[in-house]
Amino acid sequence: MATDYDKRAIATIRTLAADVVQEANSGHPGAPMGMAVMAHTMWTKIMKYSPKDPFWMGRDRFVLSNGHSCALQYIMLHLTGYDSVTMADLKRFRKIESKTPGHPERHCTPGVEVSTGPLGQGISNAVGLAIAEEHMAATYNKPGFKLFDNYTYVFCGDGCMQEGVASEACSLAGHLGLGKLIVLYDDNNITIDGDTHLSFTEDVGKRFEAYGWQVLEVKNANADMKSIEAAIQLAQQETSKPTIIKCKTVIGFGSKKEGTHGVHGAPLGAEDIVQVKEKFGFDSKKFFQVPEDVLKAYRTKVSEGKKLVDSWNALLAAYETKYAKEAKEIKRRMACKLPAGWEKAIPTYKPTDKPIATRNLSGEVLNALAAILPELIGGSADLTPSNKTALKCTVDFQKDSRHGRYLRFGVREHGMGAVGNGIHAYGGFLPFTATFLTFIEYMFPAVRLAALSGHKHIFIMTHDSIGIGEDGPTHQPIEQVNLVRSTPNVLMFRPADGNETAGAYKIAVEQEFTPSVLALSRQKLPHLEGSSIEATEKGAYACVDEKNPDLILVATGSEVSLCIEAAKEIKGKVKVVSMPCAKLFDEQPLEYRRSVLPFKVPIIAVEAAAESGWYKYAHHVICMRTFGGSGKGSDCMDLFGFTPKKVAKSVCDWLAGTGKEVSAQGLAVAAQFAPTAKRDLHYIHYH
């Protein structure tokens, strides 16, 4: 039964939520008010955490999947003593560069584990967090040393339950039997449009039972703190499957508009706030009230958290005396450091080596790295033989092999991407996920959140162009390359050979806050003269150089070797530039960029993808302006003009026509003038 103190504390959460949203004149007061009892129970009775050491490795992980209700999380962080959220920060809710943005952001507010807001992403990230804990426990825990022993807790709502990504991830969680994943479902039957009877009438409990979850229910989560605590304790006892607890709540509890969509996405209004405060025994004329006894009780979590951290650190120290090698590795991984000399494991290639598809080369490099980087973990969306991502040094991560580092995601691209982000968020991991490049669109919200959140996540995307052939236009990527290139803080690599593939991996592994996408060919490609890991690091370089060239061809991936052959069909001196990563090229000094793409020379880009973005570097683009076709890869390339002879003819035709007028106007392109680019990580670093 809730004590008088508990009731005052819960009322404090509810009135603060109303004030926070009202002050911002923007936000969602309803869910925080409805979930106040759940939050109070979680932060005071259940979770282990340390407000003054928010990144302590032994902490339980909490994910607010219904991120629109973030006022609730900010309030709890403030009340329990996190330095990241002061009362002043609560008053700056949804303001520019505040620590309390409109949806939780991982690098903005210590205490927030993952960036949520797009519904379903958070609960899917949580599956990754739970996988990470299970793997670390299986890998490093020893008898008497439970270093890794945390739960992952999630609050989510009806919107998360409706998103497909949540279905994918939760299905996987059930298959894997992630018993330390516990979800509290805010079952309030309201979405922005109105009552869920308008669009969502399925039995969520039966659905999750079918996934292999334990399903529990709290019928009055507006007030019944004891039942919430008891349900979570039952969930903790079930170790063979994840648990979802259906918590029946009333959205906007206490408001005149409680139980309606009117409290979902708008402030309550001054009149309603007055009656809310009076109903809960607060002074209606005061704002942002926290009773002294409530704050004092919550702040005991500071000293409790310190004791937890001290105890865990002592355990780690004792562990280190017996298992020095493992302890050293744990510390390295948690500090996001790479082992000394790791790059020596990366293979290099010679022009005399036999032609090979870059997807196969990717598999070689990935396995070389996996053998020396225990933090490298990942898998494919049911395309392992095609993506070439199987790891030889480990086994699958399954119920009976938690130490395994290869994940069978099934045909769940979107869930896969979000789970990978969650694995990285745990700390000490470098995740990779794989599918066909065209299907990156299934998972792009997760790619975007990886970039926004600063997750070092390697997305391995094979079958990168119309060159894949027979699968036809449904599987042949056109616009995807440029979609990724145009996304902030993502490195898009389209390597042309073995050394560029190796270079792409080296760069991806070295990143701190940037995900990478590798677009890899199905067809065999020759190894180039002049390619190297070092050249790849510059983003673009001359693979066929000419002093005072008459023409420059710039290309990526499979079109680089094509351009080298096409150059032999064109009169005059033709320089061929490979551009495996445009973003890295933009980050080079202006002098270098002008040496690769000099003034007063016609530049023509060649890529079997959409043209968007190329006119920054070139005066003309030979590209795809339609979808592909079904046939042999070589026949598709021929049909759309990507053969040496057809490229040479297109080049000559342009030079003889439009190219003359362009030349007369000076042949300048933006890349020859733009300041050296700096990756903008303001959303990660502004605090």
N, C-alpha and C positions, 0 to 999 in steps of 0.2 A: 504494500500500500504506500502511496506517495505521502511523505511527511509534509508538514506545513512549509518547511524550507523548500522541499522539492517543488511544491505548488508555486511558491514565490519565484523560484528560479525559472520554472517553465513559463510563468507569466512574464518574467523579464525578457526571455527570448522572444515571446510573441509581441510584446510592445516595442522592443528594439527593432524587430523586423518591420513593423508598421512605420516607425520613425525613419529608419534607414531609407526605405523606398520612398517615403513621402519627401524627405529632404532632397533626394535625387530627382524627384518628380518623374521617376522612371524605374521600372523593375517589376519584380514578382513577389508580393507580400504573402500570397495565399499559401503556397507550399511551405515556406518557413514556419508560418503560424500553425499549419496542420501537422508538421513533423517535429514540433518543439519537444514533445515528450520522447520521441525516438532519439532526438539529438541529445537531450539531457541524459537519458539512460546510457547512451553510447559513450559519451565523454566522461561521465562520472562513475559508471559501474562496470564498463566492459573494456574499453580500449586501453592498451599500454602505449604511452607516448611521452615525450619530454618536450614541453613548450620551449625551453631554452636550448634544446639541441634537436631541432626539427628533422635533421637528417641522420639521426642515430639509426644504425643499421637494424637494431633489434625491434624497432617500433612496429606496431600493427599499421597496416596501410588502410587509409580511408579514401573512398572515391565517391564524390557527389555526382552521380551520373546525370541526374536532372539538374544540370548546371545553372539553369535559369533561377533556381532557388538559392543561389550562392550567398545571398545575405545571411542565410542560416549558418553557413560554414564560417563566414567572416566573424559573425557574432560569437560563435563557439571558440574560434581562435583567440579573439580578444578576451573573452571571459576567462579562459584557462591560462592566459598569460604569455601567449606568443608575442614576441616583439614585433612581428611582421604586421600586426593589425592593432593599432591604438584606437582610442575613441575618435581621435581626429580622422583616422583613416575610414572609420565607419561613416563619418559625416561627409567624406569625399567619395562615397560610393558612386561608381559609374562616371567618375571625372577623369579627364586626361592625365595619364601618368600617375594615377593613384595606385595604391596597393590593393584596391578593392574594385577590380574591373567588373564589367557587366556579366561576365561568365568566368569561372575559375581559370587561371592561367598558371601553369606549372612553375615558370621561372619568375613570376611576378610576386607571388605570395608564399613564402616558406610556410609549410603546413598543408599546401595543396600538392597532391601527388601527381596529378595529370590534368591537362587542359580539357575541360568538358564544356558542353554547350550544344554542339550538334548531337542530338539525342541518340542514345545507343552506344556512342563512342566510349563513354566512361565505364559502363558495365563490361564492355568488351576489353578495354584496357585492363580492367580488374582481373579478367581471366589470365592475361599475360603476367600480371603481378603475382597471381597465385601459382602459375607455372614456374615462375622464377624462384619463388620461395621453396617449392617442392624440390627443384633441381639443386639449389644451394644446400638444402638440408641433406639430400642424398649424397652430394659430392663431398661436403666438408664436415658434417656432424660426426662425432665419434661417441662411443659410450661415455656417459657422464658429461658430455659437452654438446648441449643443444644450442649451438650458436644461432642457428637459423630456425626459428620456431614462432613465426608471426602469423596472424590471420589477416585476410583481406576482407574488409567490410565495405559494402556498397549501399548507398541510398539511391533509389531510382523511382521513376513514376510511370504513369500510363504511356507517355510518349516513348520512353525507352523500350517498353514492352512491344510497341508497335513497329519500331524500326527493324529492318531486316538484318542489319549488322549485329544487333543484340541476339537475334535468333541464331545466327551463324555461330557466334562466339559461345553462347550458352549451350548450344548443342555439343560443341567441342568440349566444353567444361564437363558436361555430363558424361561424355564418352571417357574422358580422362580421369573422372572420379576425383575432382579437386575438392577434397573434404574441408579444406581450410578457407574456402570461399563462401562467404555468408552475405546474402543480399536481403535488405529490407525494402520491400516494395510498398511505396506510398500509394495504396489502393484507394484513391479518392474519387474515382469515376468522373473526373473533369479534365477536359483539354481546352484549348483556346476557343474552339468552335462551340463548346457547350458540353452537355452530358455525353459520356462515352457511348451511350446507347445509339448515338447518331452514326457511329462507325466502328465500334470496337466492343463486340459482345461475346468473344470467345471466353472459354474457361482457362484462364492463365495457369491455374494450379495444375489442371490435367495436362496442359501442354508441357509444363516443366517436369511433371512426373514422367512423361514420355521421353523427355531428354535424359532422364536418369538422375533427377534432383530429388532431394527431400523437400517436401512442401509443408510448411507450418502456417498457422494463421493466428493473428491477434485481432479480436473482433472490435475492440475499443481502444485503438492506439491514440485517441485524443487524450486519454486520461490514465489508462491502465499500465502504469510503469512496470509493475511487478510482472505482468504477463509478457511484456516485451523482453524484460531481462531473462525470464524463464525460457522463452522461446530461443533466445540467442544461446543460452547455456545448453539447451537441447541440440542446437545446431553444432556447437563445439564438440559435443559427444559423438556426432555422426562423422566419422573420419573417412568413410569410403565414397562419399558423394557430396557435392555442394548442396547448400540449403538456400531456399528462398522463403522468406517470411512475409506473408501477405498481411500488411498492417492497414486495417480499415481506419481511415481518417476522414475528417471533414476539412476540406480546403478552406483557408481563411478563418479557422476556428476563432470565434469571438466577434467577428465582424458582422455587421448587418447583412452583408452579402455572402456570408459563409455558405459553403456548399454550392456555389455558382461559379461560372467562368468569369464573373465580374471581378473576382479577386485574383485572377490568374496573372494578368499582365499589365496591371495599372495600380497606382497608389490607391489607398483606401479613401483618401479625402479627409480634410480636417474634421468634419463633423463626425464621421465614423470613428476616427482615431480617438476622439474625446470619449465616446461611449465605450470603446474597447478598453481604454485605460481605467475608466470608472468600473467597468465590469470586473477587471482583474485587480482592483484595489490600488491603482496608481493615481498620482496627481495628474489630472487631465491637462493642467496648464504647463507641465514640465515635459521636456523632451530628452530622449536618450538616458532614461533613468536606469541605474543599476543599484539596487539596495546594497548597503555596505556588507551585510551578512552574506548576501548572495555572492558578491565578488570575492569576499574573503574565503568562502568555501571552495569556489572554483579555483582560486589561486593556490590552494593546497596541492594542486596538480603539478605545480612547479617543483616543489620539494620531492613529491612522490616520483616525478619523472627523473629527477637527478639521481635518486636512489636506484631506479631501474637502470639508468645509464652506467652508474658506477659498478653495479653488480655485473652488468654485461661486459664491461671493460675488464673487470677482474677475471671473468670467465675466459675472455679472449687471451689475457696474459697467461693464465694457467694452461690454456690450450697451446699457446706458443711454446711453452717449455717442453711439451711432449710432441707436438706436431709442427716443428719450425717451418718446414717447407710449405705446408698447407697454409699456415698463418701468414707467411710472407706473400703467398699468392692471393689470399683473401684481401690483404691490405693493398696490394698493387691494384687489384681489380676495383676495389671500392674507391680508390683514388683516381680511377680512370687513367691509369698509366699503362703503357705497353711494355712488354718484357724487352730487355736489352737485346739488340741485334735481331729483332723479329723480322725486319725487312729482308734479311739475308735468305730467308726461306722462300721469297717470291721468285718464281722461275723467270728466266729471260729467254728470248728466242732469236734465231738467226734467219736471214733471208733464205738460206738453203734448207731450212726445215720445211717439211711437207705442209701444203695448205690444209687448213683446219677451220671449222666454224668457230666463231668467237664464243658461242655457247659452250662448246667443248673446252676451249681454252679457259673459260670462266670456271668450269668444273675443276680443271687442273689447279688453278690458282687458289680457288676456294679451299680445296683439300689441303694444299700446302700450308695455308694459313691456319686452318682448323687444327692441324697437328700441333701447332705451337701456341695457339690462342684459345685457352679453355673457355674464354668468355664468348666465343663465337658459337651461336646457337640459332637454329632456324629450320626452314623447310619450304615446301612447295604446296600449292593448291591443287593436289592430285596430278601434278605434271612432272614428277621427279625424273622419269626417264627422258623427257623432252627438255627440261630446264637444266639437266646435268648437275643437280645440286646434292645428290646423295653424298654423305660423309663417310669415308672409309675408316676413320679413327674412332667411331662411336657407334652407338645403337640408337634405336628410336626411343623417344621419350613417351612412355606408356605407363599404365597403372603399375606394372610390375618392374619398370625400369626407369625410375625417376632420374637416374644419373645420365640417361641418354640425352643427346644434344640434337637429334634430328626429329622434327615435328611433322607429323602427317596431318596437314590442315584439312584435307578433304576439299571438295569443291566449294570453298568458302573464302573467296578472295578478300572481300571487305572485312570480314571477321579476322582473317589472317593479318591484314595490315594493322588493325587496331590492337590485336593481341601482341604483335611484334613491338608496337609502341609501348605497351604495358610492360613487356619484358625489359625493355631499355629503362623505363622509368624506375624499375626496382633498384637499379644500381648494379654495376659490375658485369654488365652484359653488352654484347654487340650482336644484335639480332639481324638476320637476313630473311627475306621472304621472296617467293618466286612465283611467277606465272608468265603467260604470254603478254607482250607489251600492249596489245590491243585491250586486254582485260585490266590494265591498270585503271581504266575508267570505273570498273566495278569497285575499286578500292581507293579511289582518289581522295575522298574525304580524309582517309587515314594518312595518305601521303602528305596532304596539306597540313594536317595537324602535327605530323612529324616535323615539318619545316617550321611551323609556328612555335612548337614546343621546344625545339632544339634537340630532338631525338637523333642520335647517331644510329641510323637504321639503313641497311643496304637492301634496296629493292632490285632484285635480279629479274630482268624482263627479257625473255628470249623471243625469237620469231619477230624480228624488229622491222620488217618491211614487206612489200609485195613479193620480195624474194623468197618468202616461205612457200609460195606456190599453191598447191592443190586445195588447201583449206579455203581459199577464196576470200572475197572482200569482207566477209564477216569477221575474219581472223587477221586480216592484213592491216596493220596500223598505218594511219595517214596523219591524223592531226595530233596524235598522242605525244610525239616527240616535242612538238612546239608547246603543247599544254604544259609539259614538265619544265621546259626551258623558261617559260614565262612566269613560273612560280617562284616567289622569293625564297632564298635560302635553301634551294635544292641544287645539287650538282647533277647535271644530266650528261652522262657519258655515252657516246656511241663509238666504241673503239673499232679500229680498222684491222688490227692484227693482234698477235700475241703480246708484244711489248706494250701496246696501248691498253690491252685488257689488264695486264699486270699492273701498269701504271694507274689505271682507274681504281683497282682494288687498293693499292698502296695509299692513294689519296683518300679514298673513302674511309679506310681504317684510321688514318691520321686526323680526321676531322674531330672537332670537339662538340659542336652544336649543330652540325649540318648533315641531313640525310643525303644519300646518293642513289641515283637510278642508273642502272647499267642496261643499255639496250643492245642486245646481242643477236648475232645472225644465226640462222639455221644453215645457210649455205657455206661451203668452204671458201676461205679467203687466203691469199698468199701473205707471207710475212714480208714486210716492206724494208727496203733499204732506208737507213736513216731513222727508223722509229726507235724509240727508247722510252724507258720509264721517265727519265728526266725531261724529255721532250713533251711527253703527255702532261707533265706537271705544269707546263706553260699554257695548256689549253689549245694551242695551235702552233704549228711549225711547218717549215718547208720540208716535205719528204722528197721532192724533186726540185732542186734549187737552180736558179739561173740568174746570172748577173745581168741587170738591165733587161728584164723579160718583156716580151711583147704582150703577154697575156698571163693571167693567173687563174687557175682553176682551184676552188676551195671546196672540200667535200668532207663527209663523215662516213664512218662505217664501211660498208661494202662498196660504196661509190668512190672511195679513195683509190683503190687499185684499178677500178674502172677508168678513173680520170687519168691515171698514169698511162694506161694504154691509149686512151683517147688523145692524149697529148702528142703521141707519136704520129697521129693522123692529121695534125694541124701544122700548117707552115709557121715558121718563126720559133722563137724561144718561149717555151711554155713552162711556167713555174707551177708546181702542184703543191697545195697546202692541205694538210690534214688538220681538222679541227675537232678533236675528240670531245672537248668541253668548252663551249662558248663562254660560260661564266668565268672559268679560270683565265681564258684569254683576255676577257674584259678587265681582269684584275692585274694584268701585267702592265709594266711601265709603258707610257706612250711611245717611247723610242723603240721598244721591242715590237709593239704592234705595228708601227710604221715600217719596221724592217721586214715583217712578214707580209704585210699588205701595203706596199709602197704607193706613193702618189703617182698619178699620170699613167697608170696601167689599168686596162680593163680587167675587172674581176668578175668572174662568173661562178656562182655557187651551184653545186650539183648534189641533190639529196632526194632519195625516193620517199619523200614525205611532203607535207604541206609547206608552203613557201614562207609563212609568217615568220618575221624576225630576220630573215636573211638579208633584207635590203639595208641593214645596218652595216653589213660587211661587203656586199657585192652590188654590182650595177645591174645584174641580170641573174635570174634563178631558173635552173632546169629542175623541175620538181613535179610532184603529183598534184593535179588539179581536179581529180575525181577519185572515186574508190577504185579498188583493184579488180582482179578477175581470177577465175578459177582455172588453173592449168599448171604446168610445170613452172617452177620458179624461174628458170631461164627464159621460158616463153613469156611469162608475165613481164619480166624485165625488158624483153625485146618489144613487146606490145606497147609499153609505155615509154619507150625511148631510152632505156638505160642499158645501152651497149656502147662499146668504144666508138664504133662507126656512127651511131645515131647521135651520141653526145657530141662528137666532133662536128657533125653536120649542123646540129642545133647551134653550136658555138659560132661556127662560120657564118651561118645565116644571120645570127644576131649582129655579129661584127659588121656584116655587109649592109645591114639595115639600120635598126634603131641604135645600134652601138655607135654608129658614126655620129649621130646627133648627141648622144651621151658624152662621147669623147670630146666633142666640140664645146661642151659646157664645163669641162674640167675634170670629170671623172672622180670627184670627191665622194667619200662615204663617211658615215658618222663615226665609225670606229677609228678613223684616222685623226679625229679631233677630240673625242669624248675624254673627259678626265679619267684617270685610273679608277676603276670601280672599287668600291668598298662594300663588302657584304653587310647589309643593314640588319643588325640583330637587336635593334632597340627594344623590341618586344620581349627579348630574353634578358637583356642587360640593363634596362632603364632603372633598375633598383640595385 
